[in-house]
Amino acid sequence: QVSELVQFLLVKDQKKIPIKRADILKNVIREYRDAYSEIVNKAGRTLQEVFGLQLVEIDTKRHTYILINNLRRAEGEYLCRDKEKEKMGLLLVILSFIFMKGNSVKDSALWEFLHLLRVYPGKQHRVFGDVRKLVMEEFVRQKYLETTPIPLTDPPEFKYQWGPRAEKETSKKDVLTFVAKIQGKDPTFWASQYSEAGA
């Protein structure tokens, strides 16, 4: 059961979609419900030791899990499949922008910022494909970003914040280091972010 669960979690994680306890019970554990915690704990240990992945419950009410990468490099890069590297690079830039702007940005501000990087929503990008879809659907579904509608806006607007996967996979300190490196400044240049990051 344990190795079957490890394989199931690895396959599910390729799409980076959170994994529900109900799916684990239905597809893997089946008649061994009583041993659920034991099987999940052992699978978690195997994932940690063999793949450097950590099984984390991000929603204790709905029992939803994600795998996070423990092999993060010090400079805040992610170890991932080559094709995913560019996407993760874009994500890191977006997370940095949100953090530097006080942990929450309007969607219009985010698109303006991406325009400066020559990444346009609604236009097919050579690497990222449909950028609007990548940011608004994929990153949100994968729990890297969260969106909240802004009340009484017409047309409707919403704001972006870090999602629970971003909180687990990177840190504000990593992101500040990344921004400082790009801008060629010392992280202490941004005093409030520096103290918030606990750097």
C-alpha positions as CSV (number, residue, x, y, z in Angstrom):
1,Q,0.0,0.0,0.0
2,V,2.8,2.4,0.9
3,S,4.6,2.1,-2.4
4,E,1.3,2.3,-4.3
5,L,0.5,5.5,-2.5
6,V,4.0,6.9,-3.2
7,Q,3.5,6.3,-6.9
8,F,-0.1,7.8,-6.8
9,L,1.2,11.0,-5.1
10,L,4.1,11.4,-7.5
11,V,1.8,11.1,-10.5
12,K,-0.8,13.5,-9.1
13,D,2.0,16.0,-8.2
14,Q,3.1,16.3,-11.8
15,K,0.1,18.5,-12.4
16,K,0.7,20.2,-9.0
17,I,-3.0,19.9,-8.1
18,P,-3.7,19.4,-4.4
19,I,-4.5,15.8,-3.5
20,K,-7.6,15.0,-1.5
21,R,-7.8,12.4,1.3
22,A,-11.0,11.0,-0.4
23,D,-9.0,10.3,-3.6
24,I,-6.3,8.5,-1.6
25,L,-8.9,6.4,0.2
26,K,-10.8,5.6,-3.0
27,N,-7.8,4.9,-5.3
28,V,-5.1,3.5,-3.0
29,I,-6.0,2.6,0.5
30,R,-9.5,1.2,-0.1
31,E,-10.2,-1.6,2.4
32,Y,-7.2,-0.6,4.7
33,R,-9.0,2.6,6.0
34,D,-8.0,1.8,9.6
35,A,-4.3,2.0,8.7
36,Y,-4.8,5.3,6.8
37,S,-2.5,7.5,9.1
38,E,0.2,4.8,9.2
39,I,0.2,4.3,5.5
40,V,0.3,8.1,4.8
41,N,3.1,8.7,7.3
42,K,5.2,5.9,5.9
43,A,4.6,7.2,2.3
44,G,5.6,10.7,3.6
45,R,8.9,9.3,5.0
46,T,9.7,7.5,1.7
47,L,9.0,10.6,-0.4
48,Q,11.2,12.6,2.0
49,E,14.1,10.1,2.0
50,V,14.0,9.1,-1.7
51,F,12.8,12.1,-3.6
52,G,13.4,15.0,-1.2
53,L,9.7,15.8,-1.3
54,Q,7.7,16.7,1.8
55,L,4.0,15.7,2.1
56,V,2.1,18.6,3.6
57,E,-1.5,18.9,4.6
58,I,-2.5,22.4,3.5
59,D,-6.2,22.1,4.5
60,T,-6.9,20.2,7.7
61,K,-10.7,20.6,7.3
62,R,-10.9,19.2,3.8
63,H,-7.8,17.0,4.2
64,T,-5.9,18.2,1.2
65,Y,-2.3,17.5,0.6
66,I,0.5,18.8,-1.6
67,L,4.1,17.7,-2.1
68,I,6.7,20.4,-1.7
69,N,10.2,20.4,-2.9
70,N,12.8,20.2,-0.1
71,L,15.8,20.5,-2.4
72,R,15.3,24.3,-2.7
73,R,18.6,26.0,-3.3
74,A,19.7,28.9,-1.1
75,E,19.0,31.6,-3.7
76,G,15.4,30.8,-3.9
77,E,15.5,28.8,-7.1
78,Y,13.4,25.6,-7.6
79,L,14.7,22.3,-8.6
80,C,12.2,21.1,-11.2
81,R,11.8,19.7,-14.7
82,D,13.5,21.9,-17.3
83,K,10.2,22.8,-19.0
84,E,8.8,23.9,-15.7
85,K,11.9,26.0,-14.8
86,E,10.8,29.0,-16.9
87,K,7.3,28.8,-15.4
88,M,8.7,28.7,-11.9
89,G,11.0,31.7,-12.8
90,L,7.9,33.7,-13.8
91,L,6.1,32.6,-10.7
92,L,9.0,33.7,-8.5
93,V,8.9,37.1,-10.2
94,I,5.2,37.4,-9.6
95,L,5.6,36.3,-5.9
96,S,8.4,38.9,-5.5
97,F,6.2,41.6,-7.0
98,I,3.3,40.7,-4.6
99,F,5.6,40.7,-1.6
100,M,7.3,44.0,-2.4
101,K,3.9,45.7,-2.9
102,G,2.7,44.8,0.6
103,N,1.5,41.1,0.0
104,S,-1.5,41.9,-2.1
105,V,-1.8,43.4,-5.6
106,K,-4.8,44.2,-7.9
107,D,-4.9,42.2,-11.1
108,S,-4.6,45.3,-13.2
109,A,-1.3,46.2,-11.4
110,L,0.0,42.7,-12.0
111,W,-0.7,42.8,-15.7
112,E,1.0,46.2,-15.9
113,F,4.0,44.8,-14.2
114,L,4.1,41.8,-16.6
115,H,3.8,44.2,-19.6
116,L,7.1,45.7,-18.5
117,L,8.7,42.3,-18.7
118,R,7.2,41.9,-22.2
119,V,4.8,39.2,-21.0
120,Y,1.3,40.0,-22.2
121,P,-2.0,38.5,-21.1
122,G,-4.1,37.2,-24.0
123,K,-1.0,36.8,-26.3
124,Q,0.6,33.4,-26.8
125,H,4.0,33.5,-25.2
126,R,6.8,31.4,-26.7
127,V,7.6,29.7,-23.4
128,F,4.5,30.2,-21.2
129,G,1.7,29.8,-23.7
130,D,-1.4,31.6,-22.6
131,V,-0.1,33.8,-19.8
132,R,-3.5,34.9,-18.5
133,K,-4.5,31.2,-18.2
134,L,-1.2,30.2,-16.6
135,V,-1.5,32.9,-13.9
136,M,-5.3,33.0,-13.3
137,E,-6.0,29.3,-13.6
138,E,-2.9,27.1,-13.3
139,F,-1.0,29.0,-10.5
140,V,-4.2,29.5,-8.6
141,R,-5.3,25.8,-9.0
142,Q,-1.8,24.7,-7.9
143,K,-2.3,27.0,-4.8
144,Y,0.8,29.2,-5.6
145,L,-1.5,32.2,-5.8
146,E,-4.9,33.1,-4.3
147,T,-7.4,35.5,-5.7
148,T,-9.9,37.6,-3.8
149,P,-12.7,39.6,-5.5
150,I,-12.6,43.4,-4.7
151,P,-16.1,44.3,-3.7
152,L,-18.1,46.9,-5.7
153,T,-15.9,47.0,-8.7
154,D,-17.3,47.2,-12.2
155,P,-15.9,45.6,-14.3
156,P,-15.1,43.1,-11.4
157,E,-11.5,43.4,-10.2
158,F,-9.7,41.1,-7.8
159,K,-6.4,41.0,-5.9
160,Y,-3.6,38.4,-5.9
161,Q,-1.9,37.1,-2.8
162,W,0.5,34.2,-2.0
163,G,-1.2,30.9,-1.8
164,P,-0.4,28.1,0.7
165,R,1.9,26.3,-1.7
166,A,4.0,29.4,-2.2
167,E,4.2,29.9,1.6
168,K,5.5,26.4,2.0
169,E,7.9,26.2,-0.9
170,T,9.6,29.5,-0.6
171,S,10.0,32.2,1.9
172,K,9.8,36.0,2.0
173,K,13.5,36.0,2.9
174,D,14.4,34.0,-0.3
175,V,12.2,36.3,-2.4
176,L,13.8,39.4,-1.0
177,T,17.3,38.0,-1.7
178,F,16.1,37.3,-5.2
179,V,14.9,40.9,-5.7
180,A,18.0,42.3,-4.2
181,K,20.2,40.2,-6.5
182,I,18.3,41.4,-9.6
183,Q,18.4,45.0,-8.5
184,G,22.0,44.9,-7.4
185,K,21.1,46.2,-3.9
186,D,21.4,45.0,-0.3
187,P,18.2,43.4,1.1
188,T,18.3,46.0,3.9
189,F,17.5,48.7,1.2
190,W,13.8,47.7,1.7
191,A,13.5,48.2,5.4
192,S,9.9,47.1,6.0
193,Q,10.1,44.0,3.7
194,Y,13.5,43.2,5.4
195,S,12.0,43.2,8.8
196,E,8.9,41.3,7.7
197,A,11.0,38.6,6.0
198,G,12.9,38.2,9.3
199,A,16.0,38.3,7.2
